[in-house]
Amino acid sequence: MDIFHTEEYGHGRKTYNNGVCIKGSTSSEFEVDYYGRLEVVIKLQYHCEQNRVLLFKCYWYDKLTEESE
């Protein structure tokens, strides 16, 4: 069972977690982490429970802009 809380789920609640963090790397030697909020989850299921794909729509923060302010 998959449980993901979207921003809509948390609306009006005192606490919830819809944060997303993706560890990433670039063509340079530096690693870049990406942070955002989970907005929509779509579950695609093909013919049985074993064949499924989860799609996530996220709002991603621009760390470079926020760090420079």
Residue pairs with C-beta under 8 A, 6 or more apart in sequence:
2 43
2 54
4 38
4 41
4 54
4 56
5 16
5 17
5 18
5 38
6 18
6 38
6 39
6 40
6 41
7 18
7 37
7 38
7 39
7 59
8 39
9 16
9 18
10 16
10 17
10 18
18 37
18 38
19 35
19 36
19 37
19 38
20 34
20 35
20 36
20 37
20 38
20 56
20 58
21 33
21 34
21 35
22 33
22 34
22 35
23 31
23 33
24 31
24 32
24 33
24 34
25 31
25 32
26 32
33 63
34 60
34 61
34 63
35 60
35 61
35 63
36 58
36 59
36 60
36 61
37 58
37 59
38 56
38 57
38 58
39 57
39 58
39 59
40 56
40 57
41 54
41 55
41 56
41 57
42 54
42 55
42 56
42 57
43 52
43 53
43 54
43 55
44 52
44 53
44 54
44 55
45 51
45 52
46 52
46 53
